[in-house]
């Protein structure tokens, strides 16, 4: 494997449990991948400090792979909406790569990055590359720990976030994978979700 595109230690395989899943502390509930994205650039009154990040959760059964991708392996496309970073090739397949935070209406990833932390989100036959600030270790969370009554800084986020949860003094938003794949912006690009 070359240095421009490398797998991170918590790769998920669609065909079964990866070594990282087997090594993760097993507990009640479901396994989630923790990621961070830039928080919304707004007033402190919204409860978010400038230059802060937001922690998100994605169900591992929808995450096909996590990797670090060199910007040199990314093909930018002209006249695309701001969240679209370009096209990437992985395993003889072409994927759109999207800035997850910007797609959700948060702040964009840092410009001039040399590497992107990417997770490939899969639902049925549809797959999409999501660029995030940071990928963190997986975590088990029981369904009853999630709260449906929690604050979000914008109404737009409600379409992407289903629940909130606090673990080890960190607040997480649980993402709706189908809402990401069915985003109106992606449908404008001709992206088809299953």
VENCOR-V79834 format. One record per pair of residues at least 12 apart in sequence whose ideal C-beta (glycine too) atoms are under 10 Angstrom apart, sorted by sequence separation. I is the first residue (numbers start at 1). J is the second residue. D is the distance in whole Angstrom. If there is no record, write none. Layout:
i=I j=J d=D
i=I j=J d=D
This chain:
i=8 j=20 d=9
i=39 j=51 d=8
i=40 j=52 d=9
i=74 j=86 d=5
i=75 j=87 d=5
i=84 j=96 d=6
i=85 j=97 d=4
i=86 j=98 d=9
i=118 j=130 d=7
i=119 j=131 d=9
i=152 j=164 d=8
i=161 j=173 d=4
i=162 j=174 d=5
i=163 j=175 d=10
i=181 j=193 d=4
i=182 j=194 d=10
i=10 j=23 d=9
i=20 j=33 d=10
i=38 j=51 d=8
i=39 j=52 d=5
i=73 j=86 d=10
i=74 j=87 d=7
i=75 j=88 d=7
i=83 j=96 d=10
i=84 j=97 d=8
i=85 j=98 d=7
i=116 j=129 d=8
i=117 j=130 d=9
i=118 j=131 d=6
i=119 j=132 d=7
i=150 j=163 d=7
i=151 j=164 d=8
i=160 j=173 d=8
i=161 j=174 d=7
i=162 j=175 d=7
i=163 j=176 d=9
i=180 j=193 d=9
i=181 j=194 d=8
i=9 j=23 d=9
i=10 j=24 d=8
i=17 j=31 d=9
i=38 j=52 d=8
i=39 j=53 d=6
i=40 j=54 d=8
i=71 j=85 d=9
i=74 j=88 d=6
i=75 j=89 d=8
i=83 j=97 d=10
i=84 j=98 d=6
i=85 j=99 d=6
i=116 j=130 d=10
i=117 j=131 d=7
i=118 j=132 d=8
i=148 j=162 d=8
i=149 j=163 d=9
i=150 j=164 d=3
i=160 j=174 d=10
i=161 j=175 d=6
i=162 j=176 d=5
i=179 j=193 d=10
i=38 j=53 d=6
i=39 j=54 d=5
i=71 j=86 d=9
i=73 j=88 d=7
i=74 j=89 d=9
i=83 j=98 d=5
i=84 j=99 d=8
i=116 j=131 d=4
i=117 j=132 d=5
i=148 j=163 d=6
i=149 j=164 d=8
i=150 j=165 d=8
i=160 j=175 d=6
i=161 j=176 d=7
i=162 j=177 d=10
i=178 j=193 d=7
i=36 j=52 d=10
i=37 j=53 d=6
i=38 j=54 d=7
i=39 j=55 d=10
i=69 j=85 d=10
i=73 j=89 d=7
i=80 j=96 d=9
i=83 j=99 d=5
i=115 j=131 d=10
i=116 j=132 d=8
i=117 j=133 d=7
i=119 j=135 d=7
i=146 j=162 d=8
i=147 j=163 d=6
i=148 j=164 d=8
i=150 j=166 d=9
i=157 j=173 d=8
i=160 j=176 d=6
i=162 j=178 d=10
i=177 j=193 d=10
i=178 j=194 d=9
i=36 j=53 d=4
i=37 j=54 d=6
i=73 j=90 d=9
i=81 j=98 d=9
i=82 j=99 d=8
i=83 j=100 d=8
i=85 j=102 d=9
i=99 j=116 d=9
i=116 j=133 d=10
i=117 j=134 d=6
i=118 j=135 d=9
i=146 j=163 d=4
i=147 j=164 d=5
i=159 j=176 d=7
i=160 j=177 d=10
i=162 j=179 d=8
i=35 j=53 d=10
i=36 j=54 d=7
i=37 j=55 d=8
i=80 j=98 d=10
i=83 j=101 d=8
i=84 j=102 d=9
i=100 j=118 d=10
i=113 j=131 d=8
i=117 j=135 d=5
i=145 j=163 d=9
i=146 j=164 d=7
i=147 j=165 d=7
i=157 j=175 d=10
i=158 j=176 d=10
i=161 j=179 d=9
i=12 j=31 d=9
i=35 j=54 d=9
i=36 j=55 d=6
i=37 j=56 d=6
i=69 j=88 d=6
i=75 j=94 d=9
i=77 j=96 d=9
i=83 j=102 d=4
i=84 j=103 d=9
i=97 j=116 d=7
i=100 j=119 d=9
i=145 j=164 d=10
i=146 j=165 d=5
i=147 j=166 d=8
i=160 j=179 d=5
i=35 j=55 d=7
i=36 j=56 d=7
i=69 j=89 d=10
i=77 j=97 d=10
i=82 j=102 d=6
i=83 j=103 d=4
i=98 j=118 d=10
i=113 j=133 d=9
i=143 j=163 d=9
i=145 j=165 d=5
i=151 j=171 d=9
i=159 j=179 d=5
i=160 j=180 d=6
i=12 j=33 d=8
i=34 j=55 d=6
i=35 j=56 d=5
i=67 j=88 d=9
i=69 j=90 d=8
i=76 j=97 d=10
i=81 j=102 d=9
i=82 j=103 d=9
i=83 j=104 d=9
i=97 j=118 d=7
i=100 j=121 d=9
i=145 j=166 d=8
i=150 j=171 d=8
i=152 j=173 d=8
i=158 j=179 d=9
i=159 j=180 d=9
i=34 j=56 d=7
i=35 j=57 d=8
i=75 j=97 d=9
i=81 j=103 d=9
i=83 j=105 d=9
i=109 j=131 d=6
i=141 j=163 d=10
i=143 j=165 d=10
i=145 j=167 d=8
i=10 j=33 d=7
i=33 j=56 d=9
i=34 j=57 d=6
i=35 j=58 d=7
i=67 j=90 d=7
i=74 j=97 d=6
i=85 j=108 d=10
i=95 j=118 d=9
i=97 j=120 d=9
i=98 j=121 d=9
i=108 j=131 d=10
i=109 j=132 d=8
i=110 j=133 d=8
i=142 j=165 d=9
i=150 j=173 d=8
i=159 j=182 d=9
i=160 j=183 d=8
i=10 j=34 d=10
i=32 j=56 d=9
i=33 j=57 d=7
i=34 j=58 d=8
i=73 j=97 d=10
i=85 j=109 d=8
i=109 j=133 d=6
i=141 j=165 d=6
i=147 j=171 d=10
i=150 j=174 d=10
i=159 j=183 d=8
i=32 j=57 d=4
i=33 j=58 d=5
i=65 j=90 d=7
i=83 j=108 d=8
i=95 j=120 d=6
i=103 j=128 d=10
i=159 j=184 d=9
i=32 j=58 d=6
i=33 j=59 d=8
i=64 j=90 d=9
i=65 j=91 d=8
i=82 j=108 d=7
i=83 j=109 d=10
i=95 j=121 d=9
i=107 j=133 d=10
i=139 j=165 d=10
i=141 j=167 d=7
i=146 j=172 d=9
i=148 j=174 d=10
i=30 j=57 d=10
i=32 j=59 d=6
i=33 j=60 d=6
i=64 j=91 d=9
i=93 j=120 d=9
i=95 j=122 d=10
i=103 j=130 d=8
i=140 j=167 d=10
i=147 j=174 d=10
i=31 j=59 d=8
i=32 j=60 d=6
i=35 j=63 d=10
i=69 j=97 d=7
i=85 j=113 d=10
i=88 j=116 d=9
i=90 j=118 d=9
i=100 j=128 d=10
i=103 j=131 d=10
i=139 j=167 d=6
i=146 j=174 d=6
i=30 j=59 d=6
i=31 j=60 d=4
i=32 j=61 d=10
i=33 j=62 d=9
i=91 j=120 d=9
i=100 j=129 d=10
i=101 j=130 d=9
i=102 j=131 d=9
i=139 j=168 d=9
i=30 j=60 d=8
i=31 j=61 d=8
i=33 j=63 d=5
i=86 j=116 d=10
i=88 j=118 d=7
i=90 j=120 d=7
i=98 j=128 d=6
i=100 j=130 d=4
i=101 j=131 d=9
i=30 j=61 d=8
i=32 j=63 d=9
i=35 j=66 d=9
i=64 j=95 d=10
i=85 j=116 d=7
i=96 j=127 d=9
i=97 j=128 d=8
i=98 j=129 d=7
i=99 j=130 d=8
i=100 j=131 d=6
i=101 j=132 d=7
i=139 j=170 d=10
i=141 j=172 d=8
i=31 j=63 d=10
i=88 j=120 d=9
i=95 j=127 d=6
i=96 j=128 d=6
i=97 j=129 d=4
i=98 j=130 d=6
i=99 j=131 d=5
i=100 j=132 d=5
i=101 j=133 d=7
i=33 j=66 d=7
i=85 j=118 d=9
i=94 j=127 d=10
i=95 j=128 d=6
i=96 j=129 d=6
i=97 j=130 d=8
i=98 j=131 d=7
i=99 j=132 d=9
i=100 j=133 d=9
i=139 j=172 d=8
i=141 j=174 d=8
i=93 j=127 d=7
i=95 j=129 d=4
i=96 j=130 d=10
i=97 j=131 d=6
i=99 j=133 d=10
i=136 j=170 d=9
i=94 j=129 d=10
i=95 j=130 d=10
i=24 j=60 d=9
i=91 j=127 d=10
i=90 j=127 d=9
i=21 j=60 d=7
i=90 j=129 d=8
i=20 j=60 d=9
i=71 j=112 d=9
i=88 j=129 d=5
i=18 j=60 d=9
i=58 j=100 d=9
i=71 j=113 d=6
i=72 j=114 d=8
i=73 j=115 d=10
i=74 j=116 d=7
i=87 j=129 d=9
i=17 j=60 d=9
i=70 j=113 d=10
i=71 j=114 d=6
i=72 j=115 d=10
i=73 j=116 d=9
i=86 j=129 d=9
i=88 j=131 d=10
i=56 j=100 d=8
i=69 j=113 d=10
i=70 j=114 d=7
i=71 j=115 d=7
i=74 j=118 d=9
i=85 j=129 d=8
i=56 j=101 d=9
i=70 j=115 d=6
i=71 j=116 d=7
i=85 j=130 d=10
i=86 j=131 d=10
i=130 j=175 d=9
i=12 j=58 d=10
i=20 j=66 d=9
i=69 j=115 d=7
i=70 j=116 d=8
i=85 j=131 d=6
i=14 j=61 d=9
i=18 j=65 d=10
i=54 j=101 d=8
i=68 j=115 d=5
i=69 j=116 d=5
i=83 j=130 d=10
i=106 j=153 d=9
i=130 j=177 d=10
i=12 j=60 d=6
i=14 j=62 d=10
i=18 j=66 d=10
i=53 j=101 d=9
i=56 j=104 d=9
i=67 j=115 d=10
i=68 j=116 d=7
i=69 j=117 d=8
i=83 j=131 d=9
i=105 j=153 d=9
i=106 j=154 d=9
i=12 j=61 d=8
i=14 j=63 d=9
i=67 j=116 d=9
i=68 j=117 d=6
i=69 j=118 d=5
i=105 j=154 d=6
i=128 j=177 d=9
i=10 j=60 d=9
i=12 j=62 d=9
i=14 j=64 d=5
i=54 j=104 d=9
i=56 j=106 d=10
i=67 j=117 d=8
i=68 j=118 d=7
i=104 j=154 d=9
i=105 j=155 d=9
i=106 j=156 d=9
i=130 j=180 d=7
i=12 j=63 d=5
i=13 j=64 d=8
i=14 j=65 d=9
i=66 j=117 d=8
i=67 j=118 d=5
i=105 j=156 d=4
i=106 j=157 d=8
i=126 j=177 d=10
i=11 j=63 d=9
i=12 j=64 d=6
i=13 j=65 d=8
i=54 j=106 d=7
i=66 j=118 d=7
i=67 j=119 d=8
i=104 j=156 d=7
i=105 j=157 d=6
i=126 j=178 d=9
i=128 j=180 d=7
i=10 j=63 d=9
i=11 j=64 d=9
i=12 j=65 d=6
i=53 j=106 d=9
i=54 j=107 d=9
i=65 j=118 d=8
i=66 j=119 d=5
i=67 j=120 d=8
i=104 j=157 d=6
i=128 j=181 d=6
i=11 j=65 d=6
i=12 j=66 d=7
i=53 j=107 d=9
i=65 j=119 d=7
i=66 j=120 d=8
i=105 j=159 d=9
i=106 j=160 d=10
i=121 j=175 d=9
i=123 j=177 d=6
i=124 j=178 d=10
i=127 j=181 d=9
i=10 j=65 d=10
i=11 j=66 d=6
i=52 j=107 d=9
i=64 j=119 d=8
i=65 j=120 d=5
i=74 j=129 d=9
i=104 j=159 d=9
i=105 j=160 d=8
i=122 j=177 d=9
i=123 j=178 d=6
i=126 j=181 d=5
i=128 j=183 d=9
i=10 j=66 d=6
i=11 j=67 d=8
i=51 j=107 d=9
i=63 j=119 d=5
i=64 j=120 d=4
i=65 j=121 d=10
i=104 j=160 d=5
i=121 j=177 d=6
i=126 j=182 d=9
i=8 j=65 d=9
i=9 j=66 d=9
i=50 j=107 d=10
i=62 j=119 d=9
i=63 j=120 d=7
i=64 j=121 d=7
i=65 j=122 d=9
i=74 j=131 d=9
i=103 j=160 d=8
i=104 j=161 d=8
i=121 j=178 d=10
i=123 j=180 d=9
i=124 j=181 d=9
i=7 j=65 d=7
i=8 j=66 d=5
i=48 j=106 d=9
i=62 j=120 d=10
i=63 j=121 d=6
i=64 j=122 d=4
i=123 j=181 d=5
i=128 j=186 d=7
i=7 j=66 d=7
i=8 j=67 d=6
i=48 j=107 d=10
i=62 j=121 d=6
i=63 j=122 d=8
i=64 j=123 d=10
i=121 j=180 d=6
i=122 j=181 d=9
i=123 j=182 d=9
i=7 j=67 d=5
i=8 j=68 d=6
i=62 j=122 d=6
i=69 j=129 d=8
i=100 j=160 d=9
i=121 j=181 d=7
i=126 j=186 d=9
i=6 j=67 d=6
i=7 j=68 d=8
i=38 j=99 d=9
i=40 j=101 d=8
i=58 j=119 d=7
i=61 j=122 d=9
i=62 j=123 d=6
i=5 j=67 d=6
i=6 j=68 d=5
i=37 j=99 d=8
i=38 j=100 d=10
i=39 j=101 d=8
i=59 j=121 d=10
i=61 j=123 d=10
i=65 j=127 d=9
i=67 j=129 d=9
i=69 j=131 d=8
i=5 j=68 d=7
i=6 j=69 d=9
i=37 j=100 d=6
i=38 j=101 d=5
i=58 j=121 d=7
i=64 j=127 d=6
i=128 j=191 d=7
i=4 j=68 d=9
i=5 j=69 d=5
i=6 j=70 d=9
i=37 j=101 d=4
i=38 j=102 d=9
i=40 j=104 d=9
i=42 j=106 d=10
i=64 j=128 d=10
i=65 j=129 d=9
i=66 j=130 d=10
i=127 j=191 d=10
i=3 j=68 d=9
i=4 j=69 d=8
i=5 j=70 d=6
i=35 j=100 d=8
i=36 j=101 d=9
i=37 j=102 d=9
i=40 j=105 d=7
i=41 j=106 d=8
i=42 j=107 d=9
i=62 j=127 d=10
i=64 j=129 d=10
i=126 j=191 d=8
i=128 j=193 d=8
i=1 j=67 d=10
i=4 j=70 d=4
i=35 j=101 d=10
i=37 j=103 d=10
i=40 j=106 d=5
i=41 j=107 d=5
i=66 j=132 d=9
i=126 j=192 d=7
i=127 j=193 d=10
i=3 j=70 d=8
i=4 j=71 d=9
i=5 j=72 d=10
i=37 j=104 d=8
i=39 j=106 d=6
i=40 j=107 d=6
i=41 j=108 d=9
i=63 j=130 d=9
i=68 j=135 d=9
i=125 j=192 d=8
i=126 j=193 d=4
i=127 j=194 d=10
i=2 j=70 d=9
i=4 j=72 d=6
i=5 j=73 d=5
i=38 j=106 d=6
i=39 j=107 d=6
i=67 j=135 d=9
i=125 j=193 d=9
i=126 j=194 d=5
i=4 j=73 d=5
i=5 j=74 d=10
i=37 j=106 d=6
i=38 j=107 d=4
i=66 j=135 d=6
i=104 j=173 d=9
i=124 j=193 d=7
i=125 j=194 d=5
i=4 j=74 d=10
i=37 j=107 d=8
i=38 j=108 d=7
i=123 j=193 d=6
i=124 j=194 d=3
i=2 j=73 d=9
i=37 j=108 d=9
i=38 j=109 d=6
i=104 j=175 d=8
i=123 j=194 d=6
i=37 j=109 d=8
i=38 j=110 d=8
i=58 j=130 d=8
i=63 j=135 d=10
i=66 j=138 d=10
i=122 j=194 d=9
i=56 j=130 d=10
i=58 j=132 d=9
i=63 j=138 d=9
i=100 j=175 d=8
i=104 j=179 d=9
i=56 j=132 d=8
i=104 j=180 d=8
i=103 j=180 d=7
i=60 j=138 d=6
i=53 j=132 d=10
i=54 j=133 d=9
i=55 j=134 d=9
i=60 j=139 d=10
i=104 j=183 d=9
i=37 j=117 d=10
i=53 j=133 d=6
i=56 j=136 d=10
i=58 j=138 d=10
i=60 j=140 d=10
i=100 j=180 d=7
i=103 j=183 d=6
i=36 j=117 d=9
i=53 j=134 d=7
i=55 j=136 d=8
i=57 j=138 d=10
i=35 j=117 d=8
i=57 j=139 d=8
i=59 j=141 d=10
i=98 j=180 d=8
i=103 j=185 d=6
i=5 j=88 d=9
i=102 j=185 d=10
i=103 j=186 d=8
i=5 j=89 d=9
i=35 j=119 d=7
i=57 j=141 d=7
i=5 j=90 d=8
i=98 j=183 d=8
i=33 j=119 d=7
i=98 j=185 d=8
i=33 j=121 d=10
i=98 j=186 d=7
i=57 j=146 d=9
i=96 j=186 d=7
i=98 j=189 d=9
i=37 j=130 d=9
i=96 j=189 d=7
i=98 j=191 d=9
i=37 j=131 d=9
i=38 j=132 d=9
i=39 j=133 d=10
i=96 j=190 d=10
i=35 j=130 d=8
i=37 j=132 d=5
i=38 j=133 d=6
i=96 j=191 d=6
i=35 j=131 d=10
i=36 j=132 d=7
i=37 j=133 d=5
i=95 j=191 d=10
i=35 j=132 d=4
i=36 j=133 d=5
i=37 j=134 d=8
i=35 j=133 d=8
i=36 j=134 d=4
i=33 j=132 d=10
i=35 j=134 d=7
i=36 j=135 d=8
i=54 j=153 d=9
i=34 j=134 d=9
i=35 j=135 d=5
i=36 j=136 d=7
i=83 j=183 d=9
i=34 j=135 d=8
i=35 j=136 d=7
i=84 j=185 d=8
i=33 j=135 d=7
i=34 j=136 d=4
i=83 j=185 d=6
i=84 j=186 d=9
i=33 j=136 d=8
i=34 j=137 d=7
i=54 j=157 d=9
i=82 j=185 d=9
i=83 j=186 d=9
i=33 j=137 d=9
i=34 j=138 d=7
i=47 j=151 d=7
i=56 j=160 d=9
i=57 j=161 d=10
i=81 j=185 d=6
i=84 j=188 d=10
i=33 j=138 d=5
i=34 j=139 d=6
i=46 j=151 d=9
i=48 j=153 d=6
i=56 j=161 d=8
i=57 j=162 d=10
i=80 j=185 d=10
i=81 j=186 d=9
i=84 j=189 d=7
i=14 j=120 d=10
i=32 j=138 d=6
i=33 j=139 d=8
i=46 j=152 d=9
i=47 j=153 d=7
i=57 j=163 d=9
i=12 j=119 d=9
i=31 j=138 d=5
i=32 j=139 d=6
i=34 j=141 d=10
i=46 j=153 d=4
i=54 j=161 d=10
i=57 j=164 d=10
i=81 j=188 d=7
i=84 j=191 d=10
i=11 j=119 d=10
i=12 j=120 d=9
i=14 j=122 d=7
i=31 j=139 d=8
i=32 j=140 d=8
i=45 j=153 d=10
i=46 j=154 d=8
i=57 j=165 d=7
i=80 j=188 d=10
i=81 j=189 d=8
i=6 j=115 d=9
i=8 j=117 d=8
i=10 j=119 d=10
i=11 j=120 d=10
i=30 j=139 d=10
i=31 j=140 d=6
i=32 j=141 d=6
i=80 j=189 d=7
i=4 j=114 d=10
i=5 j=115 d=10
i=8 j=118 d=9
i=12 j=122 d=9
i=29 j=139 d=9
i=30 j=140 d=7
i=31 j=141 d=8
i=43 j=153 d=10
i=55 j=165 d=10
i=57 j=167 d=9
i=4 j=115 d=9
i=8 j=119 d=9
i=29 j=140 d=5
i=30 j=141 d=7
i=42 j=153 d=6
i=55 j=166 d=10
i=3 j=115 d=10
i=25 j=137 d=10
i=27 j=139 d=9
i=28 j=140 d=7
i=29 j=141 d=5
i=30 j=142 d=8
i=40 j=152 d=10
i=42 j=154 d=8
i=55 j=167 d=9
i=77 j=189 d=9
i=5 j=118 d=9
i=14 j=127 d=10
i=24 j=137 d=7
i=25 j=138 d=9
i=27 j=140 d=4
i=28 j=141 d=9
i=29 j=142 d=4
i=30 j=143 d=7
i=40 j=153 d=5
i=62 j=175 d=9
i=23 j=137 d=10
i=24 j=138 d=5
i=25 j=139 d=8
i=26 j=140 d=7
i=27 j=141 d=8
i=28 j=142 d=5
i=29 j=143 d=6
i=39 j=153 d=8
i=40 j=154 d=7
i=63 j=177 d=9
i=23 j=138 d=9
i=24 j=139 d=8
i=25 j=140 d=7
i=27 j=142 d=7
i=28 j=143 d=9
i=29 j=144 d=8
i=55 j=170 d=5
i=57 j=172 d=5
i=59 j=174 d=8
i=62 j=177 d=4
i=24 j=140 d=7
i=28 j=144 d=9
i=29 j=145 d=7
i=40 j=156 d=10
i=55 j=171 d=7
i=56 j=172 d=6
i=57 j=173 d=7
i=58 j=174 d=8
i=59 j=175 d=8
i=61 j=177 d=9
i=62 j=178 d=9
i=20 j=137 d=8
i=21 j=138 d=7
i=28 j=145 d=9
i=29 j=146 d=9
i=40 j=157 d=8
i=54 j=171 d=8
i=55 j=172 d=5
i=56 j=173 d=5
i=57 j=174 d=5
i=58 j=175 d=5
i=59 j=176 d=10
i=20 j=138 d=7
i=54 j=172 d=9
i=55 j=173 d=7
i=56 j=174 d=8
i=57 j=175 d=7
i=58 j=176 d=10
i=59 j=177 d=7
i=62 j=180 d=9
i=54 j=173 d=7
i=56 j=175 d=6
i=58 j=177 d=7
i=62 j=181 d=9
i=18 j=138 d=10
i=58 j=180 d=9
i=47 j=171 d=10
i=10 j=135 d=7
i=9 j=135 d=10
i=10 j=136 d=9
i=12 j=138 d=9
i=8 j=135 d=6
i=10 j=137 d=7
i=9 j=137 d=9
i=10 j=138 d=6
i=32 j=165 d=9
i=34 j=167 d=9
i=36 j=170 d=10
i=32 j=167 d=10
i=34 j=170 d=8
i=36 j=172 d=10
i=37 j=173 d=10
i=35 j=172 d=10
i=34 j=172 d=7
i=32 j=172 d=8
i=35 j=175 d=9
i=32 j=174 d=8
i=33 j=175 d=10
i=32 j=175 d=9
